[in-house]
Amino acid sequence: MTKSPLLSLPGAVPAEGPDEGVAAHYGDLFREQRALADGTGFVDLSHRGVVTVTGAQRLSWLHLLLTQHVENLPPQQATEALILSAHGHIEHALYLVDDGTTTWIHVEPGTQGELLAYLESMKFFYQVETADASEQYAVVYLPAGSIAEVPSGWAVRETPYGRDVFVPRAELESWTATAGRPIGSLALEALRIEAHRPRLGLETDHRTIPHELGWLESAVHLQKGCYRGQETVARVHNLGRPPRRLVFLHLDGSEVRLPAHGAPVRLAADGEDGRAVGFVTSSARHWELGPIALALVKRNTPEDAVLLAESTAASQETVVAP
């Protein structure tokens, strides 16, 4: 686990769980969320893994392994992709950009080792080199609308949600001092949940397929084949029947405690002793919406049903249609 030097900033409270190593917040969670929504500040994501791929054949090689069409990916165009098991289950989520000579990828903390092992096993005769660059580079998130200046030559992954900047670790403290207010990971998580964006290890388990989370729209190219797990993707897409679906929950604000990851979700009509129809994947307190969550429920769960997230009443919004 990489511990960020920015944890020494005033007010920093260390995060727990998957974001251990960076700050959860700097003393004012809701004000930090508002700042992000307004396009100011930065979020330290230096605990995330950074992988680079170089070589003349890097994009054509990655194209064979990933769910996304990257063979002709233009320089500076951000995308995201998945690596699936032979049965189509999600193993890795990659957030990448190519700068014309190097493909830059960031992944969930601690997953870069397994990802690199898989990539190395698939090199064969291709002219590519992979590397774990996590000790040399840190990821920093700038929200959409941020006017923070990024030095020329740094890799930047720009999306509608903001910019992921690959910062040389030696310059992390000096550059972020010019990037505005530090904002913790909890604020970013609240906005991620609001945007219905899945996260590996939270919205996924050992049997999750892309269709269940809405990842077909952003991380899977349905017109390409020849990658591991592609048969499952095509079959489920053509049948239109993924076994589970992601929902967004508005939680009863009278409850003090948020339901934890893995908390059972039941039909409110069945009560707390009813059979679980799913589980909570992520939850947060949002500065405008109040307590919110994402959950993975069985496909046939009625879309208009009131649910119980553990013991908390919740209304649902459809993210993935049944």
C-alpha positions, 0 to 999 in steps of 0.5 A: 500500500502506497501512503500519500505524502499529501496525508500530511496536509492540514485536516487530512483524515486517512481513508479506509478500505479500497482507498487506504493510503490517501485522504478520505477528506480534509475536514469538510466533506460536503464543502469538498463535494460542492467544490468538485461539482463546481470544477475546483480543487483536486483529488489525490488518487496516488494509491492507484496502480499505474501501468505503461505499455510501449512498443510499436505494436502496443495498440494492436496488441492491446486490441486483442486483449481488451473489450474496447476497440483500441487498435486505432486509438488516436493520441490523447483520446481517453477510453476505458476497457475491461479484461474478462475471464474465459466465461466473461466475468470481469477481472480488470478495469483499465482507464487508459490514454495513449500519448503517441508513444506510450499507453498510460493505464491506471487501475484499482489499487493493488491490482496492477501486479495481477494485470501485469502478470496477465499482460506478460503472459500474452506478449508472445512475439509482439513488440511491446514492453509493459511496466509497473510505473506506480512508484514513478507516477501518481494519479491526480484527478481534476474535475471538469471545469478545473483551470489548473495548469498541467505541465507540458509533456505529462500524460493526461486522460481527459473525459467528460468527468474531468482529467486524470493526470499522471504526475511524476511522484517527485513533483506530486507535492509541489504541483498539487500545491498549485492545483487548488484545494485538496479534496478527499476520496469520499467526495469523489465517491459520492459524485461517482455514485451519483453518476451511476459509474461502477467501480471494480471490487465494489460493484463487481464480484467473482461472477459479474459480467459487463451487462449488469453494470452498464459497462457495455456503453463505456468499456465494451465495443460490441462490433469487435471480437477475438478477446477472452470472454467475447462469446459471453458478451455477445450471447448475453447482449443478443438475448438481453437477459443479464442475471442481475442489474445495477440500481441507484438507491435514494436511502431514507435520510432518517437512518444514521448509518449507511449500509455497508458494501455487501449489505443485503437488499430486500423487497420492503414488502417482505420485511427485514426477514425476507429473502435478499434480492441483491446487495449494496455495492457502494454508499455515500452521503451526498451534499444535495441528494442525502444518503445514496447507494448503488446496489446489484439486484436480481433482474426480475426485481420490480423497478417500482418496488420499494427496497430495504438496504439492510434495514434502511428503506430505499427508492430505486432508479433504474441504471440497467434495464431488466 
